[in-house]
Amino acid sequence: MTMAPALIEAARGRFDALIADRGYDSNAIRAAVQTQGAKVVIPSTHSRKTAIPYDRAMEIGFVHPPLGMNLYVIQGVAKEVPIGRVFRGVAPFLASDFLHLLMLIFVPAMVYWLPEVLR
């Protein structure tokens, strides 16, 4: 993670959004991306007192066929695994993401209710 700010700076002006795993959820990385005017799509770590919202729809787009960029990266790393198998492997996670998104759309009160219950 120590190289992330340098990589973000080197890519200045060449991206509109940064999508990353929650392992990259740091204030320094978020600030580096936001100073470039790009959108930060990183889920908050569990250690944050207040979760920082992120664009779940954009996250879905990075794993959704046929343009699921992250799926092609996975297939490039595991060259012996056919791309069709990679697509099938992500299907359960994609289904749960769509279910989550639909719940937020059709039951928006859940956004306020659930945090109150968990306090």
C-alpha positions in Angstrom: 0.0 0.0 0.0 3.0 2.3 0.3 3.2 2.6 -3.5 -0.5 3.5 -4.0 -0.2 7.3 -3.6 2.8 7.3 -6.0 0.9 5.2 -8.6 -2.1 7.5 -8.3 0.0 10.6 -8.8 1.7 8.9 -11.8 -1.7 8.3 -13.4 -2.8 11.9 -12.9 -5.5 12.9 -15.4 -5.8 9.4 -16.9 -8.7 8.1 -14.8 -12.1 9.3 -13.6 -12.6 6.8 -10.8 -10.5 4.5 -8.6 -12.1 1.2 -7.6 -10.2 -0.8 -5.0 -10.7 -3.4 -2.2 -11.2 -2.2 1.3 -7.6 -3.0 2.0 -6.8 0.3 0.3 -9.3 2.3 2.5 -7.0 4.9 3.9 -7.4 8.7 4.2 -4.2 9.3 2.3 -5.3 7.3 -0.8 -8.8 8.8 -0.7 -7.3 12.3 -0.5 -4.8 11.6 -3.4 -7.6 10.5 -5.6 -10.0 13.3 -4.7 -7.4 16.0 -5.3 -7.3 14.8 -8.9 -11.1 15.2 -9.2 -11.7 11.4 -9.5 -14.3 9.4 -7.7 -13.3 7.0 -5.0 -15.0 3.6 -5.0 -13.6 1.8 -2.0 -15.7 0.1 0.7 -14.9 1.2 4.2 -12.9 -1.0 6.5 -14.8 -2.3 9.6 -12.5 -0.3 11.8 -13.9 3.0 10.6 -16.3 4.6 13.2 -18.4 6.0 10.4 -18.6 4.1 7.1 -17.8 6.2 4.0 -20.4 5.6 1.2 -19.3 4.3 -2.2 -20.9 3.7 -5.5 -22.1 0.1 -5.4 -23.4 0.3 -9.0 -19.9 1.2 -10.3 -18.4 -1.8 -8.3 -21.0 -4.1 -10.0 -19.9 -2.7 -13.4 -16.3 -3.8 -12.9 -17.4 -7.5 -12.4 -20.3 -7.7 -14.8 -19.9 -9.5 -18.1 -19.2 -8.7 -20.9 -17.0 -5.7 -19.9 -16.1 -6.9 -16.4 -12.5 -5.6 -16.4 -11.6 -7.2 -13.1 -12.7 -10.6 -14.5 -10.2 -10.3 -17.4 -7.5 -9.4 -14.9 -8.3 -12.5 -12.9 -8.2 -14.6 -16.0 -4.8 -13.0 -17.0 -3.3 -14.1 -13.7 -4.8 -17.6 -13.8 -4.3 -18.3 -17.5 -5.2 -22.0 -17.2 -8.8 -21.0 -16.1 -11.1 -20.3 -19.0 -12.9 -16.9 -19.0 -16.3 -18.6 -18.9 -15.4 -20.3 -15.7 -14.3 -17.0 -14.2 -17.7 -15.4 -15.3 -19.6 -18.4 -13.7 -17.5 -18.1 -10.5 -18.5 -14.4 -10.0 -22.2 -15.0 -10.6 -23.2 -15.7 -6.9 -21.4 -12.5 -5.8 -23.0 -10.5 -8.6 -26.4 -11.8 -7.7 -25.9 -10.7 -4.1 -24.8 -7.3 -5.3 -27.9 -6.9 -7.4 -30.1 -8.0 -4.5 -28.4 -5.5 -2.3 -28.9 -2.7 -4.9 -32.6 -3.7 -5.4 -33.2 -3.6 -1.7 -31.7 -0.1 -1.5 -33.8 1.1 -4.4 -37.2 -0.4 -3.3 -36.8 -0.2 0.5 -34.8 3.1 0.9 -35.9 3.3 4.6 -33.5 0.4 5.2 -30.6 2.8 4.8 -31.6 4.6 8.0 -33.2 1.7 9.9 -30.4 -0.8 9.9 -27.7 1.5 11.4 -30.1 2.4 14.1 -30.7 -1.2 14.9 -27.0 -2.0 15.0 -26.1 0.8 17.5 
